[in-house]
Amino acid sequence: MHTSISKALAARAASFPSLPDDMRAKGRAGVFRPEIEGLRAVAVLLVVVYHIWLGRVSGGVDVFLMLTGFLITGSLVRSVEREGHVRFAAFWARLFRRLVPAMAVVLAATMAAAYLWLPRSRWGDVLDEVRAAALYHENWALAHAAVDYLAREAAPSPVQHFWSLSIQGQFYLLWPLLVTLAVLAATRLRLPFRVTVLALVTAVFALSLSYSVSVTARDQAWAYFDTGARLWELALGGILALVVHRVKLPLRLRVFLGWFGLVALVSCGLLLSVSTLFPGYVALWPTGAGVLVILAGTTGSPHGADRLLTWGPLTAIGRLSYSLYLWHWPVLVCYLEATGRSLATPLGGLGVFGASLFLAWLTHRFVEGGLDRFTRPVARRTPAWSSGVAAALIVPVLAASLLWTGHIDREQAERAQELANADSYPGARVVADPDLAAVLADVPVRPDPADARQDLSWHHQEGCHVTLASEELVVCDTGPADAERTIAMVGASRVAHWHPAVQAAADARGWRLVSFTKSGCQFSTETYHRDGAIFDECEVWKAKAMAELEELRPDAVLTSSTRSTLDTERVHDGFLEMWEWLDGLGIKVIGLRDLPRLTYRGAECVEAGPVDQCVSAVSASQDEVDPATLVELPPNVTLMDLTDQVCPDGRCDAVVGNILVFWDHSHVTATYARTLGPAMEEALATATGW
């Protein structure tokens, strides 16, 4: 059977583009470079130390990407020069056997840790990201989360560090195809193979770097995880692999370059805000530093940086670098969750580092090494066997995550049915009728903290609230088309969370309700910035919103009148200017005061308990007097303040009338907002006189 499979693979390989014998290099082989093991160690130690003790990003991941490009390009090119073509099955099987087992073990352990130590409100997100990590698209999941304002409010995921491994996985799929394209071009055009590969890799480098600079300037949060914006870092390593053997430098210069590159690499994260500047041209700093270290090579000089990089303990950590990278982040996230800290203490950090290093050693010794010893005799003959072993480890992880997610969904549906009992879950009704509080049923809080992130209004579900990255104006239009009154809701997410209450009021009065909102985009004439650059998507969206209002001419616009933070509340000058513009159109403005920001996260605090500790003073975020009442308002503006319906008696409790009020530190759950319908109806009728 094995013979027939081998013949089939050989026949298939014969159909691949192949270099003629006279174009293959003879005797060229890979040379072990011990300083690269040390460079790996430095890179992973930078990642781990900066994460644990500094809460920053170091640039070490960029070095890993460059080294991946260096090693994989060199390996593929040498394989083609020996065999005449890329052996796809063998290449991918070898990678699967080396990378997937450790990844599967860490992902399985992370799911177990999430069950034991993380709040249930985070389980769904963790499981989604476990699947994204296992299928090598975690970077895209994080890119979408980075441009979703509501997702950005979430706590760090224990598997978010898999984003860089996902980019490498996508590179592993792409690069053999690129090298095969080079084989085809070199064969047809009779060009030197290495020159052809170098030309293609250089083109990828130039295109990707240009795109990276452009997209980083426009949307750095997205660019940070974008494979296209990161591919140049791997291509830089590929270029180095193709030319390094031709670079001959004097010994003294190599000694200087080695130390200069090492110092530049270590200092990068201290001198640059890597998480907000990368991956544009600034990422040339750490990747260029890594290139200099490789160009310096093994000097043999007692003064060379390679003497440090080839030091036994450092090269040992280099051999553990993959496993250490996998383990350090979930261990850190669980430690921070257990201690309630945002940064590790010096002693706690040592514990995190020690635990991560021990787990990395166990994984390297018994998973990577043990499995490799078990499969080596067969794997060298049958790539399918190696792939099968890897699949046997990762498929159960995927299956377990899907089964767990299905169980969570079923429980969530069952809990949603309980809310039909309005007497048990009066929510804001207890504010208007304190007698209800005296006879309040002893029932679980709803929405359950585990469901709170998904407790969004119909307005969100229909897509009328758009994300940070979107410029689209999505309009939700409900109520009679010929209604006597039309009200429009316009603004950011802290306008959108009122939608269920406004919808209930509009339904009760027979009004037409038109709504369109956007994350992080205040309805103001001011130009807002995000991640250090002009928030272009907001500016485009506001222009579309203004055009829609000019055409619609609603009777009134409901929007924010103030904006509160944890230390101040103010009326933006741009608010007043926008209201004056609406006055020119003959449109009333209902300015709704912003709710206080909390000192806790609603769902997570309730789950951790006790509930009576989940409270924040209104005065911590709101001024004693509504600042909108202290400025000269245009004549079309009427102010509304429903703070006492959400935070009665000057305190913002996490639970009111058995209903969870806030799902994070600033957004009201849709379930609670629906119970505000009567209060909203009364307030709107008073404000409008309708």
C-alpha positions in Angstrom: 0.0 0.0 0.0 2.8 2.4 1.0 4.5 1.6 -2.4 1.4 2.6 -4.4 1.0 5.8 -2.4 4.6 6.7 -3.0 4.2 6.0 -6.8 1.1 8.2 -6.9 2.9 11.1 -5.1 5.9 10.7 -7.4 3.6 10.8 -10.5 1.9 13.9 -9.1 5.3 15.6 -8.3 6.4 14.9 -11.9 3.6 17.2 -13.0 4.8 20.2 -10.9 7.1 22.8 -12.5 10.6 21.5 -12.2 14.1 22.9 -12.7 16.1 21.2 -15.4 19.2 19.3 -14.1 21.6 21.8 -15.6 20.0 24.7 -13.5 20.2 23.0 -10.2 22.9 23.9 -7.7 25.1 21.0 -6.6 26.4 20.5 -3.1 24.7 23.6 -1.6 23.3 22.8 1.8 22.0 24.6 4.8 24.6 25.6 7.4 23.7 25.5 11.1 24.0 29.0 12.6 24.1 28.8 16.4 23.7 32.5 16.8 20.1 32.2 15.4 19.2 30.0 18.3 20.4 32.7 20.6 18.6 35.4 18.6 15.4 33.3 19.0 16.0 33.3 22.8 16.5 37.0 22.9 13.3 37.6 20.9 11.1 35.3 23.0 12.6 36.7 26.3 11.7 40.2 25.1 8.2 39.2 24.3 7.7 37.4 27.7 9.4 40.1 29.9 7.7 43.0 28.2 4.3 41.3 28.5 4.7 40.1 32.1 6.4 43.1 33.8 6.0 46.1 31.5 2.6 45.5 29.9 4.1 46.5 26.6 5.0 45.1 23.2 8.7 44.6 22.5 9.2 44.0 18.8 10.4 40.5 19.5 7.5 39.0 17.4 8.7 41.0 14.4 12.1 39.2 14.8 10.3 35.9 14.8 8.5 36.8 11.6 11.8 37.8 9.9 13.5 34.6 11.1 10.6 32.5 9.8 11.1 34.1 6.4 14.8 33.5 6.5 14.6 29.9 7.5 11.7 28.8 5.3 12.9 30.6 2.2 16.3 29.0 2.6 14.8 25.6 3.1 12.5 25.8 0.1 15.2 27.1 -2.2 17.7 24.4 -1.2 14.9 21.7 -1.6 14.2 22.9 -5.2 17.9 22.9 -6.0 18.1 19.3 -4.8 14.8 17.9 -6.1 14.0 20.2 -8.9 10.6 21.2 -7.5 8.8 22.0 -4.2 7.7 18.9 -2.4 4.4 20.4 -1.1 3.2 17.3 0.9 6.5 16.7 2.6 7.0 20.5 3.4 3.6 20.9 4.9 3.6 17.6 6.7 6.9 18.4 8.3 5.5 21.7 9.6 2.3 20.1 10.8 4.3 17.5 12.8 6.5 20.2 14.3 4.0 22.9 15.1 0.5 21.5 15.6 1.1 19.0 18.6 2.3 21.7 21.0 -0.3 24.1 19.8 -3.1 21.6 20.4 -1.8 20.9 23.9 -1.7 24.6 24.8 -5.2 25.2 23.3 -6.6 22.3 25.2 -5.0 23.5 28.4 -6.3 27.0 27.8 -9.9 25.8 27.5 -9.5 23.9 30.8 -8.0 27.0 32.4 -10.8 29.1 31.1 -13.3 26.7 32.7 -11.5 26.8 36.0 -10.4 30.4 36.3 -12.0 32.8 33.8 -15.5 34.3 34.2 -18.3 32.5 32.3 -19.0 35.8 30.5 -15.7 35.2 28.7 -16.0 31.6 27.7 -17.8 32.2 24.4 -15.1 34.6 23.2 -12.3 32.3 24.3 -13.8 29.3 22.5 -14.3 31.4 19.3 -10.6 32.4 19.4 -9.4 28.9 20.2 -11.0 27.8 16.9 -9.5 30.8 15.1 -6.1 29.9 16.5 -6.3 26.3 15.6 -7.3 27.1 12.1 -4.6 29.8 11.7 -6.8 32.9 11.3 -6.6 34.4 14.8 -5.0 37.5 13.4 -8.1 38.2 11.3 -10.4 37.6 14.3 -8.4 40.2 16.3 -8.3 42.6 13.4 -12.1 42.6 13.3 -12.2 43.0 17.1 -9.7 45.9 16.9 -12.1 47.9 14.7 -15.2 46.9 16.7 -15.6 49.4 19.6 -17.7 47.0 21.7 -15.2 44.2 21.2 -12.3 46.4 22.2 -13.9 46.8 25.6 -13.4 43.1 26.3 -10.6 41.8 28.5 -7.6 40.2 26.8 -8.1 36.7 25.4 -5.7 34.0 26.6 -5.0 33.0 23.0 -4.7 36.4 21.3 -0.9 35.9 21.0 -1.7 33.3 18.4 -2.1 36.1 15.9 1.5 36.0 14.9 1.4 32.2 14.5 -1.6 32.6 12.3 0.3 35.0 10.0 3.2 32.5 9.9 0.7 29.7 9.0 -0.7 31.7 6.1 2.9 32.4 5.0 3.6 28.6 5.0 0.7 28.1 2.6 1.8 31.0 0.3 5.5 30.7 0.1 5.8 27.3 -1.5 3.5 28.6 -4.2 5.7 31.6 -4.7 8.8 29.5 -5.0 7.0 27.2 -7.5 6.2 30.3 -9.5 9.9 31.1 -9.5 10.7 27.6 -10.7 8.2 28.1 -13.6 9.6 31.5 -14.5 13.2 30.4 -14.3 12.5 27.4 -16.4 10.6 29.2 -19.1 12.8 32.2 -19.3 16.1 30.4 -18.6 17.0 32.6 -15.7 19.1 31.8 -12.7 16.7 30.2 -10.2 18.0 32.1 -7.1 17.9 35.4 -9.0 14.3 34.7 -10.0 13.3 33.9 -6.4 15.1 37.0 -5.2 13.2 39.1 -7.7 9.8 37.8 -6.6 10.5 38.0 -2.9 11.8 41.5 -3.3 8.6 42.4 -5.2 6.6 41.0 -2.3 8.7 43.0 0.2 8.2 46.2 -1.7 4.5 45.8 -2.3 3.8 44.7 1.3 5.9 47.4 2.9 4.2 50.1 0.8 0.8 48.7 1.7 1.8 48.4 5.4 2.9 52.1 5.6 -0.3 53.2 3.9 -2.8 51.1 6.0 -0.9 51.8 9.2 -1.4 55.5 8.6 -5.1 55.0 7.9 -6.0 52.3 10.4 -3.2 51.1 12.6 -5.4 48.9 14.8 -6.4 46.8 11.7 -2.9 46.9 10.2 -1.3 45.5 13.3 -2.9 42.1 12.5 -3.2 42.3 8.8 -1.2 39.6 7.0 -0.6 41.8 4.0 0.8 44.6 6.2 3.1 42.0 7.9 4.3 39.9 4.9 7.2 42.3 4.2 8.8 41.2 7.5 8.9 37.6 6.4 10.0 38.6 2.9 12.9 40.6 4.4 14.1 37.4 6.0 13.7 35.7 2.6 15.8 38.3 0.9 18.5 37.8 3.6 18.4 34.0 3.1 19.1 34.5 -0.6 22.0 36.9 -0.3 23.7 36.3 3.1 26.1 33.8 1.8 27.5 36.4 -0.6 28.0 39.1 2.0 31.6 39.2 3.2 32.4 41.7 5.9 35.5 42.5 7.8 35.7 40.9 11.3 35.6 44.2 13.2 32.6 45.4 11.3 30.8 42.1 12.0 31.5 42.5 15.7 30.2 46.0 15.7 27.0 45.0 13.7 26.3 42.1 16.0 26.3 44.3 19.2 24.6 47.2 17.5 21.8 45.0 16.2 21.4 43.3 19.7 21.3 46.7 21.5 18.9 48.1 18.9 16.6 45.1 19.3 16.5 45.2 23.1 15.9 48.9 23.2 13.1 48.9 20.6 10.2 48.3 23.0 11.5 50.8 25.5 11.9 53.7 23.0 8.9 53.0 20.8 5.2 52.5 21.4 5.2 49.3 19.3 1.5 48.5 19.8 0.4 51.9 18.4 3.1 52.5 15.7 3.7 49.1 14.1 3.8 47.5 11.5 4.6 50.4 9.1 8.2 51.4 8.3 8.9 51.7 12.1 9.0 47.9 12.2 12.2 48.1 10.2 13.8 48.8 13.6 13.5 45.4 15.2 13.6 43.4 11.9 16.6 45.4 10.7 18.3 44.8 14.1 17.8 41.0 13.6 19.2 41.2 10.1 22.3 42.9 11.4 22.8 40.1 14.0 22.5 37.5 11.3 24.9 39.4 9.0 27.4 39.5 11.8 27.1 35.7 12.1 29.5 33.7 14.2 32.6 35.8 14.4 34.8 33.6 16.7 35.9 36.8 18.4 35.9 36.9 22.2 34.3 40.4 21.9 31.5 39.4 19.4 27.8 39.4 20.3 27.7 35.8 19.0 29.6 34.8 22.1 26.6 35.7 24.2 24.1 34.4 21.6 25.8 31.0 21.5 26.0 30.7 25.3 24.5 27.4 26.4 21.7 28.6 28.6 20.6 31.1 26.0 20.6 28.6 23.2 18.6 26.2 25.4 15.9 28.9 25.8 16.1 29.3 22.0 15.2 25.7 21.6 12.2 26.2 23.9 11.2 29.5 22.2 8.1 28.1 20.4 6.7 26.4 23.5 7.6 29.3 25.7 5.8 31.7 23.4 2.7 29.5 23.4 2.5 29.1 27.2 3.5 32.5 28.6 0.4 34.4 27.6 -2.4 32.1 28.9 -0.4 31.6 32.1 -0.2 35.4 32.5 -3.9 36.0 31.7 -5.0 33.5 34.3 -2.6 35.0 36.9 -4.0 38.5 36.2 -7.5 37.2 36.4 -6.9 35.3 39.7 -5.2 38.3 41.3 -7.4 41.0 39.9 -4.3 42.9 38.7 -3.6 44.6 35.4 0.2 44.0 35.7 2.2 41.4 37.4 4.1 42.2 40.6 7.9 41.5 40.5 7.5 38.3 42.5 4.2 37.2 40.8 5.9 37.8 37.4 8.7 35.5 38.4 6.1 32.9 39.2 4.5 33.4 35.8 7.8 33.2 34.0 8.9 30.1 35.9 5.6 28.3 35.3 5.7 29.2 31.6 9.3 28.0 31.3 8.6 24.7 33.1 5.5 24.1 30.9 7.6 24.9 27.8 10.2 22.4 28.8 7.6 19.7 29.4 6.0 20.4 26.1 9.3 20.4 24.2 10.4 17.2 26.0 7.3 15.1 25.9 5.1 16.5 23.2 7.4 17.9 20.5 10.3 15.6 21.1 8.3 12.6 22.2 5.9 12.7 19.3 8.8 13.3 16.9 10.5 10.2 18.2 7.3 8.2 17.8 6.5 9.3 14.2 10.0 9.7 12.8 10.4 6.2 11.2 7.1 6.5 9.4 6.9 10.2 8.9 10.0 10.4 6.8 8.3 8.0 4.3 4.7 9.1 4.4 3.8 12.8 4.8 0.2 11.7 5.1 1.1 9.9 8.4 2.5 13.1 9.9 -0.5 15.1 8.8 -2.8 12.5 10.3 -1.0 12.6 13.6 -1.3 16.3 13.7 -5.0 16.1 12.8 -5.6 13.5 15.5 -4.4 16.1 18.1 -6.1 19.3 16.8 -9.4 17.8 15.7 -10.5 16.9 19.2 -9.6 20.4 20.3 -11.9 21.8 17.6 -14.6 19.3 18.4 -14.5 20.1 22.1 -14.7 23.8 21.5 -17.7 23.4 19.2 -19.5 21.1 21.6 -18.9 23.5 24.5 -20.1 26.5 22.4 -23.3 24.5 21.5 -23.9 23.8 25.2 -23.5 27.5 26.0 -25.9 28.5 23.2 -28.6 26.1 24.5 -28.2 27.4 28.1 -28.5 30.9 26.8 -31.7 30.2 25.0 -33.2 28.6 28.1 -32.2 31.6 30.3 -33.8 34.0 27.8 -37.2 32.3 28.3 -37.1 33.3 32.0 -37.3 37.0 31.2 -40.9 36.5 30.0 -41.9 36.7 33.7 -42.0 40.5 34.1 -43.0 40.2 37.8 -39.7 38.5 38.6 -37.7 40.8 36.4 -39.1 44.3 36.7 -35.8 46.1 36.1 -36.3 49.9 36.0 -39.9 49.6 37.2 -38.6 49.3 40.8 -37.2 52.8 40.5 -40.7 54.2 39.7 -42.4 51.9 42.2 -40.2 51.2 45.2 -42.9 48.8 46.6 -41.9 46.4 43.9 -38.4 46.1 45.4 -40.0 45.0 48.7 -41.6 41.9 47.1 -38.9 41.2 44.5 -38.5 37.5 43.8 -35.2 35.8 44.7 -34.2 34.7 41.2 -30.9 34.7 39.2 -29.8 37.9 37.6 -30.7 38.2 33.9 -29.2 38.5 31.4 -26.8 36.0 32.9 -23.3 37.5 33.0 -22.2 34.9 30.5 -24.8 36.2 28.0 -24.3 39.9 28.6 -22.0 40.6 25.7 -24.6 39.3 23.3 -27.5 41.1 25.0 -27.8 43.7 22.2 -30.8 45.5 20.8 -32.6 44.9 17.5 -30.9 48.1 16.3 -27.5 46.3 16.7 -28.7 43.0 15.3 -30.0 44.6 12.1 -26.6 46.3 11.6 -27.8 49.9 12.1 -25.0 50.4 14.6 -21.8 50.2 12.5 -18.3 49.4 13.7 -15.3 51.7 14.0 -14.0 50.7 10.6 -17.2 51.2 8.7 -18.2 54.3 6.7 -21.6 52.9 5.8 -24.7 54.6 7.0 -27.2 51.8 7.8 -30.7 53.2 8.6 -33.3 51.4 10.7 -36.8 52.7 10.1 -39.8 51.5 12.2 -43.3 52.7 12.8 -45.9 54.0 10.4 -44.6 55.7 7.3 -47.3 58.3 7.6 -46.9 58.8 11.4 -47.7 62.3 12.7 -44.2 62.5 14.3 -40.8 61.2 13.3 -37.9 61.0 15.7 -34.3 60.1 14.7 -31.6 58.6 16.9 -28.1 59.6 15.9 -24.8 59.3 17.6 -22.3 56.8 19.1 -22.7 53.6 21.0 -23.9 55.4 24.1 -26.8 56.8 22.1 -27.4 53.3 20.6 -27.8 51.6 23.9 -31.0 53.6 24.5 -32.7 52.2 21.4 -34.9 49.6 23.1 -36.4 52.3 25.4 -36.9 54.7 22.6 -38.4 52.0 20.4 -40.9 51.1 23.2 -41.9 54.8 23.6 -42.3 55.2 19.8 -44.4 52.1 19.6 -46.6 53.2 22.4 -47.2 56.7 20.9 -47.4 55.6 17.2 -44.3 57.6 16.2 -41.9 56.7 13.4 -38.4 55.9 14.7 -35.4 56.2 12.4 -32.0 55.3 13.8 -28.4 55.2 12.7 -25.4 55.1 15.0 -21.7 54.4 14.8 -19.1 53.2 17.4 -16.9 55.9 18.7 -18.4 58.6 16.5 -20.0 61.5 18.3 -22.6 63.5 16.3 -20.6 66.7 16.4 -18.9 69.1 14.0 -15.5 68.4 15.7 -12.9 66.3 13.9 -12.2 63.2 16.0 -9.0 61.2 16.1 -8.4 57.5 16.7 -5.0 55.8 17.3 -3.2 59.1 16.6 -4.8 59.8 13.2 -7.9 61.5 12.0 -10.9 59.2 12.4 -11.7 59.3 8.6 -14.5 56.7 8.9 -16.3 58.9 11.4 -16.0 62.0 9.3 -17.4 60.2 6.2 -20.2 58.7 8.3 -21.2 62.0 9.8 -21.4 63.6 6.4 -23.7 60.8 5.3 -25.8 61.2 8.5 -26.2 64.9 7.9 -27.3 64.3 4.3 -29.8 61.7 5.5 -31.2 64.1 8.1 -31.4 66.9 5.5 -33.5 64.7 3.3 -35.5 63.1 6.0 -36.3 66.3 8.0 -37.5 64.4 11.1 -39.4 66.4 13.7 -36.7 65.7 16.3 -33.2 64.3 16.7 -32.3 62.4 19.8 -28.6 62.5 20.5 -26.0 62.9 23.3 -25.8 66.3 25.1 -22.8 65.6 27.2 -19.9 63.2 27.2 -18.7 61.7 30.5 -15.4 60.0 31.4 -14.2 58.8 34.8 -13.1 62.2 35.8 -15.1 64.8 33.9 -18.3 65.6 32.0 -18.5 68.2 29.4 -20.5 69.5 26.4 -18.4 69.5 23.2 -18.3 72.7 21.2 -19.1 70.6 18.2 -22.3 69.4 19.8 -23.6 73.0 19.9 -22.5 73.7 16.3 -24.3 70.6 15.1 -27.5 71.6 17.0 -27.3 75.0 15.3 -27.1 73.3 11.9 -30.2 71.3 12.8 -32.0 74.4 13.9 -31.4 75.8 10.4 -33.3 72.8 9.1 -36.1 73.4 11.5 -35.4 70.2 13.4 -35.8 69.9 17.2 -32.9 68.5 19.2 -33.5 66.3 22.3 -30.2 66.3 24.1 -29.9 63.2 26.3 -27.4 63.4 29.1 -24.6 60.8 29.0 -24.7 58.1 31.7 -21.9 57.8 34.2 -18.9 55.7 33.5 -18.4 52.9 36.0 -15.4 51.9 38.1 -16.2 48.2 37.4 -17.2 45.9 34.5 -20.8 45.0 35.0 -21.0 41.3 33.9 -17.6 40.3 35.3 -18.2 42.0 38.6 -21.6 40.3 39.1 -20.1 36.9 38.3 -17.2 37.4 40.6 -19.5 38.7 43.4 -20.7 39.7 45.8 -23.2 41.8 43.8 -23.5 44.5 46.5 -19.9 45.3 45.9 -20.6 46.1 42.3 -21.5 49.8 42.7 -20.1 53.1 41.4 -20.9 56.6 42.6 -22.6 58.8 40.0 -20.4 61.7 41.2 -17.3 59.8 40.1 -18.2 60.5 36.5 -21.0 63.1 36.3 -20.9 66.7 37.5 -23.3 67.7 40.2 -25.0 70.0 37.7 -25.7 68.9 34.1 -23.0 71.0 32.2 -25.5 71.3 29.3 -27.7 73.5 31.5 -24.8 75.9 32.0 -24.1 76.8 28.4 -26.2 78.9 26.0 -28.2 76.5 23.9 -29.8 77.0 20.5 -33.5 77.6 20.7 -34.4 74.2 19.2 -32.7 72.2 22.0 -34.5 70.5 24.9 -32.5 68.6 27.5 -33.3 65.2 29.0 -31.7 63.4 31.9 -32.6 59.8 32.7 -29.6 59.1 35.0 -31.9 58.6 38.0 -33.7 55.8 36.1 -30.4 53.9 35.6 -28.4 55.0 38.7 -31.0 55.8 41.4 -30.0 57.6 44.6 -26.7 58.7 43.2 -25.2 55.2 42.8 -24.9 52.9 39.8 -25.6 49.4 40.9 -24.8 46.5 38.6 -28.3 45.0 39.2 -31.6 46.8 39.4 -34.9 44.9 39.7 -33.1 41.5 39.1 -31.8 42.7 35.8 -28.1 43.4 34.9 -27.9 47.1 34.1 -24.4 47.4 32.5 -22.7 44.7 30.6 -19.3 46.5 30.6 -18.3 49.8 32.3 -20.3 52.1 30.1 -23.0 50.4 28.1 -26.5 49.4 29.3 -27.8 45.9 28.5 -30.7 45.8 26.0 -32.8 43.9 28.5 -32.6 46.7 31.1 -33.1 49.4 28.4 -36.4 47.7 27.4 -37.7 48.2 31.0 -37.0 51.9 30.6 -39.7 52.2 28.0 -42.3 53.9 30.2 -39.8 56.4 31.7 -38.5 57.2 28.2 -42.0 57.7 26.9 -42.8 60.2 29.6 -39.5 62.0 29.3 -39.9 62.3 25.5 -43.5 63.5 25.7 -42.4 66.2 28.2 -39.4 67.2 26.1 -41.3 67.4 22.8 -44.8 68.4 23.9 -46.2 65.8 21.6 
